[in-house]
């Protein structure tokens, strides 16, 4: 048939302005097809070979032509010497649906003649789920629908045009009646046509790359004396636009994809790696590489050019894949195979904080993407907050993330949570986590001029806790570009760069190792505290000031040293190269304001240490041996000074030590400069905040001495940098001297940071001393926002409290009136299933007093922590508040039975603050005060919510809500 219309006269009609449009619908289900036999295997290979993609994230769509516009959209191809076209127009008299159809009337003097009717499509990818259908009415049978596949790089010698083949579908058999003709991209039929094409072009081997679907074609014959065809309702389902042949970046002839999973190791070029992920906010590509990342998470519409720019900078891409769509009957369709333009993508990312409710849809989505990615079989990743075990059955890299900074969750609880996620996951699962690097924009009301920030120590503690729990990848979650010229952003970027240096150093041990044990330190032999620096004051007054500083350091040091065994844990990672020890100090309240967190002579007894193994303490500026001695139960390792945490390598592998030594030498200078710059920025920020607090009457008596001490450390650090950069101090050769001075600069900067933490913690402890809970005020959860906290308290102090009424109806619960409480707007919800029994009720707590009681009891072996809803919930009625008003909540709470089974315990939240500012209770305790201070940024309703997570019993009483209108509507921070 093709041969008879090689030189046709094509009859074209102009497209109307309202040409058919492409509709995109999301997909949720995918069903695979099984091909058997040699021809079907060849067809599958052909399909993979023919695909050329422009964008890796373009979803399939529907293309429709209802034939309702006046101008025709089909064209006819025929031999004018035998056949003539008598009429071609939109017919108002006959239509399948609507008002019009497109009619062709052919005249033929005698016999029959071949013809083609064609509807051009936007160039579409050759995918298995591409289907086309059209309704046909004719006076003759025999018309057959087909899809035209064009090979743009191959010329057909017979036509001097790009080679093409037809994949044929159904045939018109019911003359005089409307019939729907359907064709789909059948791989077996396409393989047959390719065999014919290759035979026709032999001995030349055809170029089948970048093939695309060009048109829907109707082939048939016209009969004498006249043949009439009416066409209506063309639908092309699963159309994915294809790029122009020369649009894709030039990436080479073949796809070289070196990323694979072996057991639970992520391998790149057959080498285990630790993913170090950053989020793309449009920063220069070089910025990510400078920060030490090896992978970047990009959005779903990132241009291909940026993907290749990231790859050329040595970075891999973690990309959100296209989401397949669902048909109306609920069937999930397949996806277009991914081509070489997606080669920078190392793995697919399916979302953040996925819950149990997302599991079914995400699992189907993963199956669809894996089917479309059969050529490269890239890993799939996601961040999950529920059903960890179920998700790890389908994910290659499973992220478990818990925001901890500025929340009631301590770092010790965070470490326990990470370990529980590892235990819940399938054995051998690759786990990683997102690290919180900055506070969410909604962490403080809009009226605040100073927003909460995440301190560098809080970022470091999250990373160390994850590594010590056996996690093998770290993602640094950012909400703004890291190239912003802002001191706070620069602190954040410097912290990330230094941590990535450390991750690079220990990568062979983390990527190829397994968590073997978690150790507790030995009881301290001495209570002597670690000091940041040695001072040499010249006068007796200055000596007295130094003594005051030492008294400040010594306050509580004896108890702190004795409690070190309870607050410090050491994760032991066992790998083929040796052991990696990660001791971490999980200081209470460090999620709000980290303290000094430095202790001398911390000792661990590590079992299974070889006699010839050497213990090395690793940092970006030095590699130094650590004392060890053989004791009962293993080797006792003593860390001279533990500052927040440490990294220790225990190995007898000389090659591993040589690699560490060479790596430290390569990054030492840059790491030291980054450390000094970080300490300098921190000194400026702490000094500014201290000055603001002093002007508000909240000064620390020893603040000048502490800041002076930090300045002296920074001066020594700067002098060491200058000496190292100059090549030494003149008494040694540059090669021997410079490394020592780079390390001295780094340690002096660390001492300055430790000193500044003393002042920060002192200010924070004074601020929260009068509060029932650190989260009682939205500004008391962070040192940087303490001036805002002082401003808020000053506004309350200038506001008269006389004649203020409790705005919360029935908040005292005396006498009990459940029905009237419901009518006033109180809400109550509880869990009703086979795993738990719970209730909220009013109970007597005295002779005449009543209280609100929340309780729950589990069934046998109930898993309450994985629940996404609380056991019981009570919400107060809405209370209107205006912008600028301050809401004060008072009450009392008693935990009768310990809250178990969920880290959130008994939780109190409100509508004016984010969930991170929840107040939680866990352990049994008698009546204790409940207090909240909130500032309204806009006119809204205020509500309290009481939740009981897990099992236990808690009681609330004497709840009161006061709404104050300060005299100064918007007092600002000085």
C-alpha positions, 0 to 999 in steps of 0.5 A: 500500500505504501508503494502505491502512494509514494508521490501523492498529491496531499490535500491540506486544509488550514487548522482552525484557531481552536485546534485540538488541545492536550489535556494532562491528568495525573495517573495513579495505577499502572499495569504491566504486560507480559511478552513471551516468545522471541518476537515479543522480546525483540519488540520490547528491545525495539521499543527501548531503542526507539525512544528519545526523550526531551524531558524526563518528567513530562506526563502523558496526556489525551489529544482530542479532536471533536470535529466541532470547528468549521475548518477540517483538520484531516488531510488526504493522500492519493494518486490524482491520476486515478482518483479525485476528491469531490468534497472535503468539509465539515458536515453539519448533517451527519455526526457521531456526537456534537454538531459536525463530522469531517467528510471525504467524498472521492470519485473514481471512473472505474475500479478501485484506488488506494488512499490515505487519510491522515491527522497530524499529531504533535511529535509524540514519543513511542510508548506502549500506552499510546492509543488512538481511536476515531469514529468512522461512517462509510458506504464501503468497508475496508478502512483501517486505522494506523499510527505513523512512526517516523525516523528523522535521522533515516532517509527512505531512498524511494521517497527522499523523505524520512523513513516511516512505518505504520503500526496498524489497528482495527478495520472498518467492517460495518458499512452504513453504521458508525464504528470506532476504530482503535490502534495501540502501539503494539511492540510486536507489530512495531517489531514486524514493521522494523524487520520490513524496513530493515529489509527494504533498506538493506544493506544499509543499517537504518538509524532508528534513534529519536523515532516519534509518532507523527500522525494517525492514518486511515488507509483504504481504497476508494471504489467506483463511482463514488466513496464517502467517509465521515470521521468524528471524535478522534482521541489519542490517549497517552500522548507524550510530546517528543523533542526535536531531534537536535534538542537534547544535549550532546551526551555521547553515543551510549549511556554510561550509568555507574550507579548500582545497589549491591545488598545494602550498599549504594555503589558509584563506579563500584565504590560505596558512597554516602549520599550528601544531598542538598536541595536545589533553590537555583544556586549556581551549580558550582556552589553545590560542589564547593559545599561538598555535596555529591547529590542535588534534589531538583524539582519536577520541572528542572530544565534538562540543561541544568541537570547536565550542568550539575552532572558536569560539576561532578554532582548527581541528581535526585529527581522527582519522576513524572507521575502517571495518570489514572483513567476514569475507570481507575486503571493506572497507565504506563509511562514513557521510557526514560532516555539518555537525557535523564542520565544525570539522574542518579535516583528518583525521589517520591516525596517527603513525609509520606504517611500510611495513607500515601503507601498504596498510591506511591507503591503503584507510582514506583512500579510505573517508574521502574517499568519506564526505567528498565534500561537504567534501573535507577534506585528509588528514594522517599522520606517516610513518616509511617509504615517504615517496614512497608516502604522499605520493601519498595524503596532503595533509599528510605529517609526517616526524618524527625524535626527536632530543633526548637521542639520538645524532642530532645536529642537523646529522644531523637537518637532513640527514634532513629534507632527504632526506625532502623529496627522497624525497617526491613533488615539490610535497608539503606536508611538516610535522613534529612537534617534540619538546617534552618527553622521553618518560616512559620516558626515565629509570628509575622510580628517578630523581627528576629526569626529562630535559627538553627545553630551549627552545633544543632546541625552537627548533633543531628548528623552525628546522631544519624551516623551513630544510629547506622544511617548511611546518607545525609540530606541537608534540608534548606528552605532558601538558596545557600548563595544568599549574601546573608551572615546567617546563610553563610553560617549555615553554608560553612557548617554544611561544608565542614560536615561534608568534609567529615563525611568524605573522610569517613565515607569508606567506613559508613558506606561499607559498614554496619552498626554493630553496637551502641556503647556507654562511656565509663564513669569519669575518673575526674570531674575537672572540666574542659576549658576553652582556652588558657588565659593570661590576665595581667592584673588582679582585677582581670584575674578576678574576672577570670575566676568568675568565668571559671566559677561559671564553668564549674557550676554544675560541672561535678554533676555533669561529669557524673551524668556524662555516662547517661548523656553520651552514647557511642555508635560502633560501625564495623566495616571491612576497613576497621571500626568507626566510633561515633561518640555523641553528647546528647545534652538535654535542652540542646535542641533549644540552646546548646551548652558547652558540651565539652568533657575531658578524658571520656573513656569507652571499652570497645570489644573486638579491637585487634591487637595491632589496630591503632585508634585515630581521631579524625577531623578535617584538619588533623589525624591524631592517635588516641590512647588505648589499653587492653582491659577486661572486655576489650580495649579502653579508648580515652578521648582527651577532650570530647567536644559535642562529638568525635569521629574515631577510626580503629584500624590496622589497614595502612592503606586506609590510614594513608588515604585518611592522611592524604585526604586531610592534607588536601582539605586542611587549609580550606577547612581551617579557614571555614572554621575560623570564618564560622567562629567569626560570624558567630562572635558577631551574632552573639555579641549583637544579641547580647547587646540587645538583651543588655539594653533591655535590662537582661545582661549577664554579669560576666558577658564582657569577660566571656566575649573577651575570651572568645575574641582572644581565641579568634585572634590566635586562630587568625594568627595561626592562619596567617602563619600557616599561609606563609609556610611556617614560623621560620623555625621549621620547614614549610612542609612540616610547619603549615599543617600544625598551624592549620590545626591550631587555627581550627582548634582555637576557633572551636574554643571560641565557639565553645566559649560563646555557647556558655554565654548563649546558654546562660542567657537562655536559662535566665529567659526560661527560668520563669516559664513553665516550659521552654515552649511557653513563649514562641521566642524562648526556643532559640537564643537568637529570638530572646530579644523578641521574648523580652519585648513580649514580656515587656508588652505584658508588663505594660498591660493592665490585668485588672478585670480580665475575664477567662474567655474559655467557657467551662475551662474549670470543669466545675460543675461538670456539664458535658452537654453544655460544653458540646453546645459551646463548641468543645470537640472530642474525638477518640480512636475506636479499633481493636488495638486501643481503647481510649476516652475523654471524660470529666472526673472528680478530683476533690470534694467539689472539683472536676478535671478533664481526663484523657486515657487510653489502654492498648490491646495485646502487642498494639503498635501505637507509635506508628499511628497517624492519629492520637488515641484521644483528642479534645479541642476547645471552642474558638476564641476570636483574637485581633492582630497585635493582641497577646493570648495568655493560657494558664492551667495545670496538668497531672500525669497519672499513668506514664505515657508510653508507646509514642514519643509525643506523649500528652501534647498541648498545641494551639492555633497560633503556633506551629506544632513544633511549639507543642508542650508535652508530658510523659512521666507521672507527676503531680499537678504542675502549671501549664502556661502559654504566651502567644502573639496574634499576627492577624485577626483569627480564632484561638483554640487549644488542642489536647492530644494523648498519643500512645497509652496512659492517663493525663488530667487537665484542670483550671484552664483559662484563656486571657486575651490582652490588648497591650497599650503599645500595639506593636512595640518593636525590638530596639 
